[in-house]
Amino acid sequence: MRAMDFQPILDEIDDELRPMLGTAGGTVARYIPALARVSPLQFGIALRTCSGETAAAGDAAVPFSIQSVSKVFSLTLAIKALGEAMWDRIGREPSGTAFNSLVQLESERGIPRNPFINAGAIAVADRLVSLGDAKAELLAMLGRLCGEPIHIDEEVASSEADTGFRNRALANFMKAFGTLDNDVDEVLDVYFHQCGIAMTCEQLACAAGYLCRDGRHPLAGTPVLSKAQARRVNALMLTCGTYDAAGEFAFRIGLPCKSGVGGGIVAVVPDRLTLCVWSPALDATGNSLLGRRALELFVEKTGMSVF
Ligand SMILES: NC(=O)CC[C@H](N)C(=O)O
């Protein structure tokens, strides 16, 4: 199937879901004041094939807060720099608990279950702090991946810092167990800023392109990750990328996905394309309600799934 054929499919999905904006339920992430102000009446979808063809519909060119979708890119940077050592104090099992849960950390001696829950992403941010200027590195990598400069929304980042009580608790708890090497405030500063990165569906569909083509850069074709590393990031997205809804996502969609409380979800069809959907109203698990529905429709209409 060529990208040309995808445009009517994305248009159909947009036509089907747009009337549900504001009536389908769900709420924007209220615990971060800057996100609580975002209009829920927005929906975007964009894809980019491994060969570089693109299609987009709805609000695909509107920048939004990528939030936990950033965890894919921070993990990529850390794996690139550290290889296997990245996993020394970070697990690879689904948590089955909310993204910001503290419960497992106590009985599991401060080792986060995986790099996609908040605790795990904070531990990844700690590794990046040890390596250098993490914020600059992350922005530079994203800029190269989508061929456009990428920025942090400082208002979102400081709003997170003001209200990030749970993340502070997670970081301090891990520090007490020796999971973090660096100063808690320095690590959280990186974490809050990576969550505050603003990107569009079109940019994210392009930036995540290395995940559908064995680790090769979406524009340049040079290695971002090795083939084995890219396969592993996809495996973690499938099992852990949508928190305690990961089973339901695998059941209904069957694609590696990473969501964020800004309402974005990046999905990978290995060897074919990467897809990004966005709609700010979230379900109880912190995943975009209409984004999830859009991915279900996409899989239904195209038959694309890893299963
Ligand atoms: N699931 C998410 O997107 C969570 C990220 C958010 N910044 C938080 O730390 O709570």
Ligand as a Chemical Component Dictionary entry (heavy atoms), coordinates in Angstrom:
data_LIG
# 
_chem_comp.id                   LIG 
_chem_comp.type                 NON-POLYMER 
_chem_comp.pdbx_formal_charge   0 
_chem_comp.three_letter_code    LIG 
# 
loop_
_chem_comp_atom.comp_id 
_chem_comp_atom.atom_id 
_chem_comp_atom.alt_atom_id 
_chem_comp_atom.type_symbol 
_chem_comp_atom.charge 
_chem_comp_atom.model_Cartn_x 
_chem_comp_atom.model_Cartn_y 
_chem_comp_atom.model_Cartn_z 
_chem_comp_atom.pdbx_ordinal 
LIG N1 N1 N 0 2.005 10.052 31.157 1  
LIG C1 C1 C 0 2.604 11.209 31.045 2  
LIG O1 O1 O 0 2.620 11.822 30.000 3  
LIG C2 C2 C 0 3.163 11.753 32.307 4  
LIG C3 C3 C 0 4.112 12.891 32.106 5  
LIG C4 C4 C 0 3.872 14.015 33.068 6  
LIG N2 N2 N 0 4.783 15.077 32.769 7  
LIG C5 C5 C 0 4.075 13.549 34.485 8  
LIG O2 O2 O 0 5.191 13.468 34.876 9  
LIG O3 O3 O 0 3.154 13.276 35.209 10 
# 
loop_
_chem_comp_bond.comp_id 
_chem_comp_bond.atom_id_1 
_chem_comp_bond.atom_id_2 
_chem_comp_bond.value_order 
_chem_comp_bond.pdbx_ordinal 
LIG N1 C1 SING 1 
LIG C1 O1 DOUB 2 
LIG C1 C2 SING 3 
LIG C2 C3 SING 4 
LIG C3 C4 SING 5 
LIG C4 N2 SING 6 
LIG C4 C5 SING 7 
LIG C5 O2 DOUB 8 
LIG C5 O3 SING 9 
# 
